[in-house]
Amino acid sequence: MKLKLSALLLAFLLALFTPSMMGQDGGLNVDKQLTEREGKINQLTLDEQLLLRATQQKAIEDPAVKEALAKRDAAIEGFRQAMHDAMLKANPKVEAVLLKISVGSSPGF
């Protein structure tokens, strides 16, 4: 169970750092990436999976990776705020729904 959770976490993190598939609108199709990458990781041997995970954990400590991760997080938050604002502009009635799904200080979408 712990190995499967680690593999899923690894698949998620790899999807964030590896651009490949694009959605129809030109954006990343993250769900498709995660599914394909999870399948590929599951085909690796246990030793390969452990090597990949250990190397990833070491790489995440690199200052350039930390900086890129911080930039990614800021970009995601900026996108959510822009989407939230555009949704309110498109239909102010959606505000009550957005408040229901917001988490902490992050807008509901």
Residue pairs with C-beta under 8 A, 6 or more apart in sequence:
3 46
3 49
6 49
6 53
7 38
7 41
7 42
7 49
7 53
8 38
10 41
10 49
10 52
10 53
10 56
11 34
11 37
11 38
11 41
12 34
13 56
13 60
14 37
14 41
14 56
15 30
15 33
15 34
15 37
16 72
17 68
18 33
18 37
19 28
20 33
21 28
21 29
21 32
21 33
21 36
22 28
22 29
23 29
23 32
41 49
41 52
44 52
59 65
60 66
60 69
77 106
80 106
80 107
80 109
81 107
83 107
83 109
84 98
84 107
84 108
84 109
87 94
87 98
87 109
88 94
88 95
88 98
97 108
98 107
98 108
98 109
99 108
100 108
101 108
101 109
102 108
